[in-house]
Amino acid sequence: MRPGKIWPHRIWVRLRLRRRPVKALLKQFIRPLPSIPRFAVTACLGLTILGVTTPILAINEPAKVTTRYEVLEPETWVGKELPILEYINIAETLRKGTWLVLLYHYDCPDCGRAIPMYEQMARDLEGNEDFLQIALIAVPPYGSGPASPGQSPATPRRSPVSENSLCTLGRLPETKEWFVTTPATALITDGHVKAAWEEKAPNLDIILQKMAKANKIDEKQRFFTLKTNFVRHIERR
């Protein structure tokens, strides 16, 4: 028999031998889709587990107020008595009149920029405390003392409050751990919160707008009246 007559046969045999590994590979990597009943059962089981675990997780959510710590959310305070008032060491002072209360950490860069602005506002309002007073409340851990002139507010363990500050100074106690994003600011009248800001220190215009709204007078008219009075207070000095 001539070799040329058996060559096609050899090719055919080789092709047949190579088909089996290809099929095995296809079966290994391509899985059949689940049947509709199986898919439906799996989906129902997943939804059932989710429905059961969600209420459990909600029930087990950590408390925001305990004897050891307290999570402060200033924007939820509006319309209520200042929730932390009883813990501040100047609580009785804050219960009377209109106050802008700033909670700050000694090492908070934004607080270090806000405090000089409020200290200047307190100087401009000196002698007109019936209009608006400003309180700076330190959140522990405290700074070691007032910042020196020209000192960076971020200097470790130094308070950003100046030695000759005309703001009223207070503290939250170290008996609890306080979780709050500073600067946190609240506008209060007779101990009740009229407006609050978290991670923000509002400027004078925003404060006057909130004061106007809190007094339930035409906001635009009240805003310009309060601002005019404030300017007059400064001009008299």
LINNORLIN-V411294 format. One record per pair of residues at least 24 apart in sequence whose ideal C-beta (glycine too) atoms are under 7 Angstrom apart, sorted by the first residue. I is the first residue (numbers start at 1). J is the second residue. If there is no record, write none. Layout:
# LINNORLIN-V411294
i=I j=J
i=I j=J
This chain:
# LINNORLIN-V411294
i=68 j=176
i=68 j=177
i=69 j=176
i=69 j=177
i=69 j=179
i=70 j=176
i=70 j=178
i=71 j=179
i=72 j=178
i=72 j=179
i=72 j=180
i=72 j=184
i=74 j=184
i=74 j=186
i=74 j=196
i=74 j=197
i=74 j=198
i=75 j=196
i=75 j=198
i=77 j=186
i=77 j=193
i=77 j=196
i=78 j=193
i=78 j=195
i=78 j=196
i=79 j=193
i=80 j=192
i=80 j=193
i=81 j=191
i=81 j=192
i=82 j=186
i=82 j=188
i=82 j=191
i=82 j=193
i=84 j=172
i=85 j=191
i=87 j=172
i=87 j=173
i=88 j=137
i=88 j=170
i=88 j=172
i=89 j=170
i=89 j=171
i=90 j=135
i=90 j=168
i=90 j=170
i=93 j=168
i=94 j=135
i=94 j=188
i=94 j=191
i=95 j=190
i=95 j=191
i=96 j=190
i=97 j=130
i=97 j=133
i=98 j=132
i=98 j=133
i=98 j=189
i=99 j=133
i=99 j=135
i=99 j=188
i=100 j=132
i=100 j=134
i=100 j=185
i=100 j=187
i=100 j=207
i=101 j=135
i=101 j=137
i=101 j=185
i=101 j=186
i=101 j=188
i=102 j=136
i=102 j=137
i=102 j=183
i=102 j=185
i=102 j=201
i=103 j=137
i=103 j=139
i=103 j=180
i=103 j=182
i=103 j=183
i=103 j=184
i=104 j=136
i=104 j=138
i=104 j=139
i=104 j=182
i=104 j=183
i=105 j=139
i=105 j=182
i=106 j=138
i=106 j=142
i=106 j=143
i=106 j=157
i=106 j=158
i=106 j=159
i=106 j=160
i=107 j=154
i=107 j=156
i=108 j=182
i=108 j=183
i=109 j=153
i=109 j=154
i=110 j=183
i=111 j=160
i=111 j=182
i=111 j=183
i=112 j=153
i=112 j=154
i=112 j=160
i=114 j=183
i=114 j=201
i=115 j=160
i=115 j=161
i=117 j=201
i=118 j=167
i=119 j=162
i=119 j=165
i=119 j=166
i=119 j=167
i=121 j=204
i=122 j=166
i=122 j=167
i=123 j=166
i=124 j=234
i=125 j=233
i=126 j=166
i=128 j=233
i=131 j=233
i=133 j=168
i=134 j=167
i=134 j=168
i=135 j=167
i=135 j=168
i=135 j=170
i=136 j=161
i=136 j=167
i=136 j=169
i=137 j=170
i=137 j=171
i=137 j=172
i=138 j=171
i=139 j=172
i=139 j=178
i=139 j=180
i=139 j=182
i=140 j=172
i=140 j=174
i=140 j=178
i=142 j=171
i=187 j=211
i=189 j=214
